[in-house]
Amino acid sequence: MNHDLIRLVEQSSLKASPPEFEIGDTVDVHTRILEGDKERIQIFSGVVIARSGAGTREMFVVRRIVAGEGVERKFPLHSPRIEKVEVKRKGVVRRAKLYFLRDRIGKAVRLKERRGK
């Protein structure tokens, strides 16, 4: 009974059509930022290196390089603050988590692009 109640509460918080992307994809995450009484959209671009969780607790990690320093940000997939996730490139990967990219620098960070449909 307890699990049924949790499932019902989570159903109301889930997005109707969550964004479709995979590990290794280069994405633009459009996030709503509140500054005082004003609201604006901030875009965080990078490679999806991990996905975890399920239901309302599903998260994904995006990594990018800023001024030679690696920056990672973790986003909740079903958050109302995430406006949209745009896929820029599809990457060819053979792993579920791309944590090995943290140790790489320069051109070694790049992933091959997936061709086709």
Backbone torsions as a table, in degrees:
resi	resn	phi	psi	omega
1	MET	NA	-40.5	-178.9
2	ASN	-62.5	-40.5	179.8
3	HIS	-67.3	-35.9	178.5
4	ASP	-64.5	-39.9	178.8
5	LEU	-64.9	-43.9	178.3
6	ILE	-62.8	-42.9	179.5
7	ARG	-61.7	-40.1	178.6
8	LEU	-64.5	-42.0	179.4
9	VAL	-66.1	-41.0	-179.6
10	GLU	-67.0	-34.4	-179.3
11	GLN	-58.2	-37.0	-178.3
12	SER	-71.3	-23.9	-177.4
13	SER	-91.7	-14.3	-177.6
14	LEU	-72.3	144.5	175.4
15	LYS	-73.5	146.2	-178.9
16	ALA	-64.4	-45.0	177.7
17	SER	-130.7	91.1	-179.7
18	PRO	-66.2	150.5	-179.3
19	PRO	-63.3	144.7	-178.5
20	GLU	-105.5	114.8	176.1
21	PHE	-154.1	165.0	-177.1
22	GLU	-127.5	173.7	175.8
23	ILE	-64.0	137.0	179.2
24	GLY	93.8	-9.7	178.7
25	ASP	-77.6	143.2	172.6
26	THR	-90.5	122.3	-172.7
27	VAL	-127.7	158.1	168.2
28	ASP	-110.9	118.7	178.9
29	VAL	-100.5	115.3	179.5
30	HIS	-91.3	113.6	-175.6
31	THR	-114.7	136.3	175.1
32	ARG	-79.8	128.3	178.6
33	ILE	-117.0	128.4	177.0
34	LEU	-98.6	123.2	176.4
35	GLU	-123.6	99.6	-176.0
36	GLY	68.1	-120.5	177.9
37	ASP	-101.3	0.5	179.9
38	LYS	-98.4	152.3	179.1
39	GLU	-127.8	138.2	177.5
40	ARG	-141.5	167.4	179.5
41	ILE	-104.6	129.6	176.0
42	GLN	-115.1	135.7	-177.8
43	ILE	-105.8	128.7	176.2
44	PHE	-115.1	114.2	-178.0
45	SER	-103.5	141.7	177.2
46	GLY	172.2	-171.6	-178.3
47	VAL	-99.2	134.3	176.3
48	VAL	-75.9	117.0	-177.7
49	ILE	-105.5	-13.0	-179.4
50	ALA	-161.1	151.2	169.6
51	ARG	-133.0	143.1	-179.9
52	SER	-151.0	162.2	177.1
53	GLY	82.0	-179.3	179.3
54	ALA	-151.0	157.8	179.3
55	GLY	66.9	-137.5	-178.9
56	THR	-72.5	-16.6	-178.3
57	ARG	-91.1	8.9	-178.1
58	GLU	-71.9	131.2	-177.2
59	MET	-127.6	158.3	171.7
60	PHE	-140.8	149.3	-176.2
61	VAL	-111.9	129.4	178.3
62	VAL	-115.4	133.1	-178.1
63	ARG	-120.7	138.5	173.7
64	ARG	-145.7	165.8	179.5
65	ILE	-106.0	125.5	177.9
66	VAL	-124.6	118.2	179.3
67	ALA	52.7	41.7	177.7
68	GLY	79.4	1.0	-178.4
69	GLU	-114.8	133.9	178.3
70	GLY	-75.4	132.4	178.9
71	VAL	-125.1	127.5	177.3
72	GLU	-117.8	144.1	177.5
73	ARG	-137.5	137.0	-177.6
74	LYS	-105.5	127.6	-177.3
75	PHE	-119.0	139.4	169.4
76	PRO	-78.2	130.7	-174.2
77	LEU	-65.0	-39.2	-174.3
78	HIS	-98.3	17.6	-178.8
79	SER	-70.4	139.9	175.6
80	PRO	-69.7	-16.2	178.0
81	ARG	-76.4	-19.7	176.5
82	ILE	-85.3	111.5	-178.9
83	GLU	-77.3	-50.5	176.8
84	LYS	-159.1	161.9	176.3
85	VAL	-124.9	113.2	-179.2
86	GLU	-98.0	129.4	176.6
87	VAL	-89.2	120.6	179.8
88	LYS	-92.8	-43.7	179.8
89	ARG	-140.1	147.9	172.5
90	LYS	-99.7	133.8	-178.4
91	GLY	-109.0	147.9	175.6
92	VAL	-88.4	117.5	179.1
93	VAL	-137.0	158.2	180.0
94	ARG	-124.7	16.8	-177.7
95	ARG	-133.0	157.4	176.9
96	ALA	-84.4	-28.0	178.9
97	LYS	-127.6	132.8	-176.5
98	LEU	-106.2	44.3	-178.0
99	TYR	-66.8	-19.2	179.0
100	PHE	-65.1	-18.8	178.4
101	LEU	-68.0	-19.3	179.6
102	ARG	-64.7	-31.2	-177.0
103	ASP	-85.4	-9.9	-174.5
104	ARG	-96.7	151.4	178.4
105	ILE	-133.3	157.9	176.3
106	GLY	67.7	-137.1	-175.6
107	LYS	-71.0	-16.9	-179.0
108	ALA	-69.1	-14.9	-179.4
109	VAL	-77.6	-23.6	-175.4
110	ARG	-65.8	147.4	176.3
111	LEU	-112.2	150.7	175.3
112	LYS	-67.0	148.5	-179.5
113	GLU	-90.0	138.3	178.9
114	ARG	-82.1	126.2	-178.5
115	ARG	-97.9	166.3	174.2
116	GLY	107.5	-151.3	-174.7
117	LYS	-68.1	NA	NA
